[in-house]
């Protein structure tokens, strides 16, 4: 009965109910779109960094990640290869030789990270091959070098041009090698494009005289959920002579940024919630003041104050539930369109690339964001109705019936 009366009361002033309902709908839509766009952006940033170079897990000789010294290379490759090949949670892995040097063209020069890769395996570990703007991916046995778009602009070179790489060998001597630019990639990060070049691992081995050593294993597991389990298993098998780092340990600043963003979402919820909260307080208080005589009659015929309180709360709660459902449906329709088509921000592509963000952002929702969007408005509606409901319960029946 209380519920039926509460619903009936909402239709007594349709305009006022519609205004509050609209604010709840707008708030729910705003929460869905803001959450999905923000989540999609940080998700892309993290995935870009993981798929660009980092991978899910990296194996190094102990101390390599701190010093990046050429002489800290992995020697026992056969044993590690056998462990990785036999682990069912590992989908792909690739070996790398990493050194620092200078890349010279006829017009300019630049400091670079020279990364020797296994082309056949690396293409499944990173998306560098899929990021080719022009030219071809490096091939084993060829004196190829793959450079970023920013690097090509800096050195003023094109596909087919020759460049000279200079670096220290394992024994500390300086050595130079001639390479031909086989391709140019665009990775979505200006800094990365300007500092990382790729050559086949066999030429990297002879270039810095590694004698078939490698500095890094980059590993992709079946899913991100398998990372911790796989890392722990490999640590137990390899022991303390190696360091195994997952993407969270390799990208601490980016992971911290993602965590901070997720916490700042609470601020957005608070702002939206407060706007709706005060609107509901104002609306329900007006409704209560207009119905003082009615409340007096109800109390005089035996309705208890707790039932009056419940009735006012239910009125607000119904608005919150109905508004959330409508807003959720509309918000998801809008979200679905942008999720599949993306939000085109190519006008700001240069600024976005410097942050490692794609020019087209694809909003993304997860279960936690869906739950948040369904809870915020109903909870806010109930909280906003508490003060008006308490106001109604404090009325004396005789005074309320004489109220003008």
C-alpha positions as CSV (number, residue, x, y, z in Angstrom):
1,X,0.0,0.0,0.0
2,X,2.8,2.4,0.9
3,X,4.5,1.7,-2.3
4,X,1.3,2.3,-4.4
5,X,0.7,5.6,-2.6
6,X,4.3,6.7,-3.2
7,X,4.1,5.9,-6.9
8,X,0.7,7.7,-7.2
9,X,2.2,10.8,-5.5
10,X,4.8,11.1,-8.2
11,X,2.1,11.6,-10.8
12,X,0.4,14.4,-8.8
13,X,3.1,16.9,-10.0
14,X,4.3,15.5,-13.3
15,X,6.5,18.5,-14.2
16,X,8.5,18.4,-10.9
17,X,8.8,14.6,-11.2
18,X,10.0,14.9,-14.8
19,X,12.6,17.5,-13.9
20,X,14.2,15.3,-11.1
21,X,13.9,12.2,-13.3
22,X,15.7,14.0,-16.1
23,X,18.6,15.0,-13.8
24,X,18.9,11.3,-12.7
25,X,18.9,10.1,-16.3
26,X,21.5,12.7,-17.3
27,X,23.7,11.8,-14.3
28,X,23.6,8.1,-15.2
29,X,24.4,8.8,-18.8
30,X,27.3,11.1,-17.7
31,X,28.7,8.4,-15.4
32,X,28.6,5.7,-18.1
33,X,30.2,7.9,-20.8
34,X,32.8,9.4,-18.5
35,X,33.8,6.0,-17.0
36,X,33.9,4.2,-20.4
37,X,35.9,6.9,-22.1
38,X,38.4,7.3,-19.2
39,X,38.7,3.5,-18.8
40,X,39.2,3.0,-22.5
41,X,41.9,5.7,-22.6
42,X,44.0,4.3,-19.7
43,X,43.4,0.7,-21.0
44,X,44.8,1.8,-24.4
45,X,47.8,3.5,-22.8
46,X,48.6,0.4,-20.8
47,X,48.0,-2.0,-23.7
48,X,50.1,0.2,-26.0
49,X,53.1,0.1,-23.7
50,X,52.8,-3.6,-23.1
51,X,52.3,-4.5,-26.8
52,X,54.8,-1.9,-28.0
53,X,57.9,-3.4,-26.2
54,X,57.4,-4.4,-22.6
55,X,55.4,-7.6,-23.0
56,X,53.8,-9.3,-20.0
57,X,57.0,-10.7,-18.4
58,X,60.7,-10.1,-19.0
59,X,63.7,-12.2,-18.0
60,X,67.1,-10.7,-17.6
61,X,70.4,-11.6,-16.0
62,X,70.4,-10.3,-12.4
63,X,71.1,-6.6,-12.3
64,X,70.5,-5.8,-16.0
65,X,67.4,-3.7,-15.5
66,X,69.3,-1.4,-13.1
67,X,72.5,-0.9,-15.2
68,X,71.5,-1.9,-18.7
69,X,75.1,-3.0,-19.2
70,X,76.0,-5.0,-22.3
71,X,78.1,-7.5,-20.3
72,X,75.0,-8.6,-18.2
73,X,73.8,-11.1,-20.7
74,X,72.0,-14.4,-20.3
75,X,74.2,-17.4,-21.0
76,X,72.1,-20.5,-20.2
77,X,69.6,-20.0,-23.0
78,X,69.0,-23.7,-23.7
79,X,67.6,-24.3,-20.2
80,X,65.4,-21.1,-20.3
81,X,64.1,-22.1,-23.8
82,X,63.1,-25.5,-22.5
83,X,61.3,-24.0,-19.5
84,X,59.4,-21.5,-21.6
85,X,58.5,-24.0,-24.4
86,X,57.1,-26.5,-21.8
87,X,55.0,-24.0,-19.9
88,X,51.4,-24.2,-21.0
89,X,50.6,-20.7,-19.8
90,X,53.2,-19.1,-22.1
91,X,51.8,-18.2,-25.5
92,X,54.8,-16.5,-27.2
93,X,58.3,-15.5,-26.3
94,X,61.2,-13.8,-28.0
95,X,64.9,-13.1,-27.3
96,X,66.5,-9.7,-27.6
97,X,69.9,-8.1,-27.6
98,X,69.8,-4.6,-26.3
99,X,72.5,-1.9,-26.5
100,X,72.8,1.8,-26.7
101,X,74.5,3.7,-29.5
102,X,74.5,6.4,-32.1
103,X,72.7,6.2,-35.5
104,X,74.2,8.4,-38.2
105,X,72.8,9.4,-41.6
106,X,74.2,11.7,-44.2
107,X,72.3,14.6,-42.7
108,X,72.1,14.1,-38.9
109,X,72.7,11.7,-36.0
110,X,70.9,10.6,-32.9
111,X,71.3,8.5,-29.8
112,X,69.3,5.3,-30.0
113,X,68.4,2.0,-28.3
114,X,69.5,-0.7,-30.7
115,X,67.3,-3.8,-30.2
116,X,68.3,-7.0,-31.9
117,X,65.2,-9.2,-32.4
118,X,64.1,-12.5,-33.7
119,X,61.8,-11.3,-36.5
120,X,59.9,-14.5,-36.7
121,X,59.0,-14.5,-33.0
122,X,59.0,-10.8,-32.2
123,X,56.1,-10.2,-34.5
124,X,53.9,-12.2,-32.1
125,X,55.2,-10.5,-29.0
126,X,54.8,-6.8,-30.0
127,X,52.8,-5.0,-32.6
128,X,55.8,-3.2,-34.2
129,X,55.3,-5.2,-37.4
130,X,51.6,-4.2,-37.5
131,X,52.7,-0.6,-37.0
132,X,54.7,-0.4,-40.3
133,X,54.0,2.8,-42.2
134,X,56.1,1.8,-45.2
135,X,58.7,-0.7,-46.1
136,X,59.2,-4.1,-44.6
137,X,59.9,-5.8,-41.3
138,X,63.6,-6.8,-40.7
139,X,64.6,-10.2,-41.9
140,X,67.1,-12.6,-40.4
141,X,70.3,-12.7,-42.4
142,X,69.8,-9.2,-43.9
143,X,71.5,-6.0,-42.8
144,X,68.1,-4.4,-42.1
145,X,67.2,-1.7,-39.7
146,X,63.6,-0.6,-38.8
147,X,63.3,2.9,-37.4
148,X,60.4,5.0,-36.1
149,X,58.7,7.8,-38.0
150,X,60.1,10.5,-35.7
151,X,63.6,9.1,-36.1
152,X,63.2,9.1,-39.9
153,X,62.2,12.7,-39.8
154,X,65.1,13.6,-37.5
155,X,67.7,11.8,-39.6
156,X,66.0,12.8,-42.9
157,X,66.0,9.3,-44.2
158,X,63.6,7.1,-46.1
159,X,63.1,3.4,-46.8
160,X,66.2,2.2,-48.7
161,X,68.6,4.8,-47.4
162,X,71.8,3.7,-45.6
163,X,72.6,4.6,-42.0
164,X,75.6,3.8,-39.8
165,X,75.1,2.4,-36.2
166,X,77.9,2.9,-33.6
167,X,78.1,1.1,-30.3
168,X,80.4,-0.5,-27.8
169,X,81.2,-4.2,-28.2
170,X,81.2,-6.6,-25.3
171,X,84.9,-5.9,-24.6
172,X,84.3,-2.1,-24.6
173,X,85.7,-1.2,-28.0
174,X,83.7,1.1,-30.3
175,X,82.4,-0.5,-33.5
176,X,80.3,0.7,-36.4
177,X,78.1,-1.1,-38.9
178,X,76.3,-0.1,-42.0
179,X,72.6,-0.9,-42.2
180,X,69.9,-0.2,-44.8
181,X,66.5,1.2,-43.7
182,X,64.0,-1.6,-44.5
183,X,61.0,0.1,-42.9
184,X,59.5,2.9,-40.9
185,X,57.0,2.3,-38.1
186,X,54.6,4.5,-36.2
187,X,54.0,3.3,-32.7
188,X,51.7,5.9,-31.2
189,X,54.4,7.3,-28.9
190,X,56.7,10.0,-30.2
191,X,59.3,9.3,-27.6
192,X,59.5,5.6,-28.4
193,X,59.7,6.3,-32.2
194,X,62.5,8.7,-31.5
195,X,64.7,6.3,-29.5
196,X,64.2,2.7,-30.5
197,X,65.4,0.9,-33.7
198,X,65.3,-2.8,-34.6
199,X,67.9,-5.0,-36.3
200,X,67.9,-8.8,-36.8
201,X,69.4,-10.6,-33.8
202,X,72.1,-12.3,-35.8
203,X,73.5,-9.0,-36.9
204,X,73.2,-7.5,-33.4
205,X,75.1,-10.5,-32.1
206,X,78.0,-9.9,-34.5
207,X,77.8,-6.2,-34.1
208,X,78.5,-6.1,-30.4
209,X,80.3,-9.5,-30.4
210,X,77.9,-11.2,-28.0
211,X,79.0,-14.7,-29.0
212,X,75.3,-15.8,-29.1
213,X,74.3,-14.2,-25.8
214,X,71.1,-12.4,-25.2
215,X,70.0,-9.7,-22.8
216,X,66.3,-10.3,-22.6
217,X,63.4,-12.7,-23.0
218,X,60.0,-11.0,-23.7
219,X,57.1,-13.3,-22.8
220,X,53.4,-13.2,-23.6
221,X,51.1,-15.4,-21.4
222,X,47.8,-16.7,-22.5
223,X,46.1,-13.9,-20.6
224,X,47.0,-11.1,-18.1
225,X,45.4,-13.2,-15.4
226,X,48.2,-15.8,-15.8
227,X,51.0,-13.3,-15.3
228,X,51.5,-13.6,-11.6
229,X,51.2,-17.4,-11.6
230,X,53.7,-17.8,-14.5
231,X,56.1,-15.3,-13.0
232,X,56.1,-17.2,-9.6
233,X,56.6,-20.5,-11.4
234,X,59.6,-19.3,-13.4
235,X,61.2,-17.6,-10.4
236,X,61.1,-20.9,-8.5
237,X,62.6,-22.7,-11.5
238,X,65.3,-20.2,-12.5
239,X,66.5,-19.2,-9.0
240,X,68.3,-16.0,-7.9
241,X,70.7,-15.6,-10.9
242,X,67.9,-14.1,-13.0
243,X,65.4,-11.3,-12.5
244,X,61.9,-11.8,-13.7
245,X,59.7,-8.7,-13.9
246,X,56.1,-8.4,-14.9
247,X,54.6,-5.4,-16.7
248,X,53.5,-3.7,-13.4
249,X,57.1,-3.7,-12.2
250,X,58.4,-2.6,-15.6
251,X,55.9,0.2,-16.0
252,X,55.4,1.5,-12.5
253,X,54.7,5.1,-13.4
254,X,52.0,4.1,-15.9
255,X,50.4,1.5,-13.6
256,X,50.4,4.2,-10.8
257,X,48.7,6.6,-13.2
258,X,46.0,4.0,-14.0
259,X,45.5,3.5,-10.2
260,X,45.3,7.3,-9.6
261,X,42.8,7.7,-12.4
262,X,40.6,5.0,-11.0
263,X,40.7,6.7,-7.6
264,X,39.9,10.2,-9.1
265,X,36.7,8.7,-10.6
266,X,35.3,8.9,-7.1
267,X,35.6,12.7,-7.3
268,X,33.5,12.7,-10.5
269,X,30.9,10.5,-8.8
270,X,30.8,12.9,-5.9
271,X,30.3,15.9,-8.1
272,X,27.5,14.2,-10.1
273,X,26.0,12.8,-6.9
274,X,26.0,16.2,-5.1
275,X,24.3,17.9,-8.0
276,X,21.5,15.3,-8.0
277,X,21.4,15.1,-4.2
278,X,20.6,18.8,-3.7
279,X,18.1,18.7,-6.6
280,X,16.3,15.8,-4.9
281,X,16.5,17.5,-1.4
282,X,14.9,20.6,-2.8
283,X,12.2,18.8,-4.8
284,X,11.2,16.4,-2.1
285,X,11.2,19.2,0.5
286,X,8.8,21.3,-1.7
287,X,6.7,18.2,-2.1
288,X,6.5,17.6,1.7
289,X,5.7,21.3,2.4
290,X,2.9,21.2,-0.2
291,X,1.4,18.1,1.4
292,X,1.5,19.0,5.1
293,X,-2.3,18.9,5.5
294,X,-2.3,15.5,3.7
295,X,0.3,14.1,6.1
296,X,-1.8,15.5,9.0
297,X,-4.9,13.7,7.8
298,X,-2.9,10.4,7.3
299,X,-1.4,10.6,10.8
300,X,-4.8,11.4,12.4
301,X,-6.4,8.3,10.9
302,X,-3.6,6.1,12.3
303,X,-0.7,6.1,9.8
304,X,2.6,5.8,11.8
305,X,5.4,8.2,11.4
306,X,7.7,5.4,10.1
307,X,5.3,4.8,7.3
308,X,5.3,8.5,6.4
309,X,9.1,8.3,6.4
310,X,9.0,5.2,4.2
311,X,6.6,6.7,1.8
312,X,8.7,9.8,1.1
313,X,11.9,7.7,0.8
314,X,10.1,5.4,-1.6
315,X,9.0,8.3,-3.8
316,X,12.6,9.4,-4.2
317,X,13.9,5.8,-4.6
318,X,11.4,5.1,-7.4
319,X,12.6,8.2,-9.3
320,X,16.2,7.1,-8.7
321,X,15.5,3.5,-10.0
322,X,13.4,4.6,-13.0
323,X,15.9,7.3,-14.0
324,X,18.9,5.0,-13.6
325,X,17.2,2.3,-15.8
326,X,16.4,4.8,-18.5
327,X,19.8,6.5,-18.3
328,X,21.5,3.1,-18.3
329,X,19.8,2.1,-21.5
330,X,20.4,5.4,-23.3
331,X,24.0,5.6,-22.0
332,X,24.7,2.1,-23.3
333,X,23.3,2.9,-26.7
334,X,25.6,5.9,-27.0
335,X,28.5,3.8,-25.5
336,X,27.9,0.9,-27.9
337,X,28.2,3.3,-30.9
338,X,31.5,4.8,-29.8
339,X,32.8,1.5,-28.5
340,X,32.7,0.1,-32.1
341,X,33.4,3.2,-34.0
342,X,35.7,5.1,-31.6
343,X,36.0,8.7,-30.8
344,X,38.1,10.4,-33.4
345,X,40.6,12.8,-31.9
346,X,43.0,12.9,-34.8
347,X,43.0,16.7,-34.6
348,X,45.0,16.3,-31.4
349,X,47.0,13.3,-32.6
350,X,50.4,14.9,-32.0
351,X,49.6,15.7,-28.3
352,X,48.0,12.3,-27.8
353,X,51.0,10.4,-29.4
354,X,53.4,12.1,-27.0
355,X,51.4,10.6,-24.2
356,X,51.2,7.2,-25.8
357,X,47.4,7.4,-26.5
358,X,45.8,6.5,-29.8
359,X,44.2,9.2,-31.9
360,X,41.0,7.2,-31.9
361,X,39.8,6.2,-28.4
362,X,37.5,3.3,-27.9
363,X,35.5,3.5,-24.7
364,X,35.5,0.4,-22.6
365,X,33.2,-0.7,-19.7
366,X,33.9,-3.4,-17.2
367,X,31.7,-5.1,-14.5
368,X,32.8,-2.7,-11.8
369,X,31.9,0.4,-13.9
370,X,28.5,-1.1,-14.7
371,X,27.8,-1.7,-11.0
372,X,28.9,1.9,-10.2
373,X,26.6,3.4,-12.8
374,X,23.6,1.3,-11.5
375,X,24.2,2.2,-7.8
376,X,25.2,5.9,-7.7
377,X,21.9,7.5,-8.6
378,X,19.5,5.3,-6.5
379,X,21.7,5.7,-3.4
380,X,22.0,9.4,-4.0
381,X,18.2,9.6,-4.4
382,X,17.6,7.8,-1.1
383,X,20.1,10.0,0.8
384,X,18.6,13.1,-0.7
385,X,15.1,12.2,0.6
386,X,16.1,11.5,4.2
387,X,15.9,15.2,5.4
388,X,12.5,15.8,3.7
389,X,11.2,12.5,5.1
390,X,12.4,13.4,8.6
391,X,10.7,16.8,8.2
392,X,7.4,15.1,7.4
393,X,7.6,12.8,10.4
394,X,8.0,15.6,12.9
395,X,4.7,17.2,12.1
396,X,1.9,17.1,14.7
397,X,-1.3,15.9,13.2
398,X,-3.5,18.7,14.6
399,X,-1.0,21.4,13.5
400,X,-0.6,19.8,10.1
401,X,-4.3,19.7,9.4
402,X,-4.6,23.4,10.2
403,X,-1.6,24.4,8.2
404,X,-2.2,26.9,5.4
